[in-house]
Amino acid sequence: MESERIWTAALVVIGDEILSGRTQDKNVAQIAQWLNVQGIRLVEVRVVPDRQEAIVEAVNILRARNDYLFTTGGIGPTHDDITVDAIATALGVGVVHHPKAVAVLERYYGSRGGITDARLRMARVPEGASLIENRMSGAPGIHIGNIFIMAGVPNITAGMLDSLTGTLEGGRPVVSRQIGCWVAESEIAELLSHAERTHAGVAIGSYPFFREGRTGANFVVRSSDPAAVDACITDLTAALEAAGHTVFPDGI
Amino acid sequence: MESERIWTAALVVIGDEILSGRTQDKNVAQIAQWLNVQGIRLVEVRVVPDRQEAIVEAVNILRARNDYLFTTGGIGPTHDDITVDAIATALGVGVVHHPKAVAVLERYYGSRGGITDARLRMARVPEGASLIENRMSGAPGIHIGNIFIMAGVPNITAGMLDSLTGTLEGGRPVVSRQIGCWVAESEIAELLSHAERTHAGVAIGSYPFFREGRTGANFVVRSSDPAAVDACITDLTAALEAAGHTVFPDGI
C-alpha cells in the first residue's frame, strides 16, 4: 500500500470574548468535524486576543506548517474587528475593497438602511483575496492563499463551510468508531495499549466519565483505513469481553 | 495612579478528542472565568494533539512568556495519557512517583479493586512537583514551577480550581458590564469606537446575534478599573439613546 499524504489544517480563533470566558466557543468542534469529512486533519488550534501582533504571529507560524489555515472572528464592522488588517500585515499585502463584496453589501443593506462607511468595512480584504459566500447575512468570508477567514458567529460560519464543501483537496477521511464499558479505564489500560500496538495505523483514545454515580469509559478507534478500525474494534471487544466486561457496541 | 502589573496566564488543552470534534471543550471558558476572579488574564490558548513534541513546544513557549501556564487533559492511566512525560521533557527533569500521590491512590482504590501498575501511573509527576487536590476522583493535579497540570474531565478540573482558589498571586480582577440593543452593530460602529477612544483603559467588545428573525448586539465594556467601566457604560448608554435606540441595561 502506498504511503499516504496527510492533509493538515490549523485554526486561529480570534476573540477576547472566548479568552474572557464570556462566550463558549462552538467553532472548534464544528470546523474539526467538517474538516474530517473533507479528509483534512485539524492538528492545532490557537485562541488569541483581538490584538494585531498576536494574530500575525499565530497566522504566520500556522499557515507555513499546514496545508490550510482557518480563522474565525473579527470580520464585522466595528473597531474590534481587526482580522483583515492583521492578516494583510501577516502576508505583507495591502487592504482593498473587494468590488464583489461591495456589491453584495449594497444589495444586502439596500432594504436595511443603505450602505455606510462602517458597513463598507466588511468589504475590505487583503489584496488578492477572493470571497467565500455567506448565505446567512451580508458580510462574506475571505480566501487568500491557503487561508480561509470565517465569521465568529457559529451559524454564519456553518453557512460558509457549506459553501466550501468539496472545494478543498484532502486525503482519505479519518474514520472513527467507539465502544464503551462500565469500567474504570485504569482496569483495562494494558489491554487498550496492547490493542493499539498490534493494529498499525490506528490510534485509540480512552475517554472516562462519571454518570449516575458510576465510572465508565468510551474507547474511540481512529484511522484513515476503515478496515483497520473494524479489525481493531473486533479485537478490542473480544479482549474486553474475555476480561469479563459487557461491551456497548456504539459507546455509552 | 501607579501603573498596574498585569498578570497573565496561558492554557494548553491536550487532546485528540477536541481536535477531532468528538468532544466540545468546556475547560477554556471555566478556567478563563476562574482566572478573571483571581485577577489573572487568560491571554492565549492552544489546543494540541496527544503528541509529545506538540505539547513540549507549546508548554515551553507559553510558560516563558506568561506568569502562569495551565494544561488540561492527558493525566489518566492509559497509553494516550502522556502529559506528565511531555512536561517533564519540556522542563528537562525526570519523572518520579510522588509518595503522597501513591498514598492517595492506594486509599482511593482500596475499596475499588486495589492499586495496579496502570493506576500507579497516575502518581507519576515531573521531579520536584507538588500535588493539587482532586476532590472528585483519585488522581491529583500537579503543580511545578509556574505550571498547573489539570484533568481533562471538566468537573474534575472544577474541583482542582476550587482547591487553588486564592493561592495564586494576581492583580485587580477585570470587571465587565454589558448593555444590549436591537440594532445592527454596523449602524453604531462609529459611536462604539468613539466611546472606547474617550475612556482610557477600557476595551469595548461588540457581539452581534440574530434571534427571532431580528438583529441585535451586546456591547461588553471591560477594565480593571470598575469606575472606568461604569463611566463608559453611562456615556455609551446616553449616546445610544440619543441615536434613537432602546438600551437594555444588562444586555439582551
Interface residues (C-beta under 8 A of the other chain):
Chain A: V13 D16 E17 I18 L19 S20 G21 R22 T23 Q24 D25 K26 V28 A29 Q30 I31 A32 Q33 L35 N36 R41 L42 V43 E44 V45 R46 V47 V48 P49 D50 A54 G76 P77 T78 H79 D80 Y109 R112 G113 T116 D117 A118 R119 R121 M122 M136 S137 V153 N155 V174 S176 A184 E185 S186 E187 A189 E190 L192 S193 E196 A203 I204 G205 S206 Y207 P208 F209 F210 V220 R222
Chain B: V13 D16 E17 I18 L19 S20 G21 R22 T23 Q24 D25 K26 V28 A29 Q30 I31 A32 Q33 L35 N36 R41 L42 V43 E44 V45 R46 V47 V48 P49 D50 A54 G76 P77 T78 H79 D80 Y109 R112 G113 T116 D117 A118 R119 R121 M122 M136 S137 V153 N155 V174 S176 A184 E185 S186 E187 A189 E190 L192 S193 E196 A203 I204 G205 S206 Y207 P208 F209 F210 V220 R222
